[in-house]
């Protein structure tokens, strides 16, 4: 009888202990005068857009393309959702951070040029701390996109930037590259849809990760319009290079975030 009381007391003690719940915070930016979100977002855009431009030029192989055809590719790149996902974790007693850059849509943006000879991923420059977020058919994951009311059939959220980033971080956890229980600071160019928010909560709970999401508030916000202006202007430089190949050897890179306000005002 005494043993039973001791067991019950021990059980009540365990149940009464507070369990750490991962934190969850979001902030919307209608304007971003200090470039708190714009800086990492432009990094994410450059990470993909420079690779996309080089890939597209490689696919053209010196051929000319009409403005109309190119603009379909330009819109696919400039209108995508971009995200920089900074994951900070402890490993071997050392605090470390890896940044996962994600772009929504197919791995190869639509070009109207026919089947690609090489994947765009071949042109992305990543290293040990700047990671290309992407999905793999071999992924072992319970993080899946969900259909949202009003969606068209066909799993349109399977290529969301947020899902790509979280699955890539999860893949690194499974491989022992990073550890769980860290903190994720996400910078996203548009508000999350319900599917992405669900996956983000699922990831946070499953891996005990504190999540902080900063995003640009809607397509009509000043901050988003500024971001799209910079993206559109970069794609314009790609078209100029195609139509005038005797010019510089590479399209003008997107500007750094420090010059965003000045460029937008021009």
Secondary structure, 3 states (H helix, E strand, C coil): CHHHHHHHHHHHHHHHCCCCCCCEEEEEECCCCCCCCHHHHHHHHHHHHHHHHHHHHHHHCCCCCCHHHHHHHHHHHHCCCEEEEEEEEEECCEEEEEEEEEECCCCCCCCCCCCCCCCHHHHCCCCCCEEECCCCCCCCCCCCCCCCCCCCCCCHHHHCHHHHHHHHHHHHHHCCCCCCCCEEEEEECCCCCHHHHHHHHHHHHHHCCEEEEEEECCCCCHHHHHHHHHHHHHHHHHHHHHHCCCCCCCCCCCCCHHHHHHHHHC
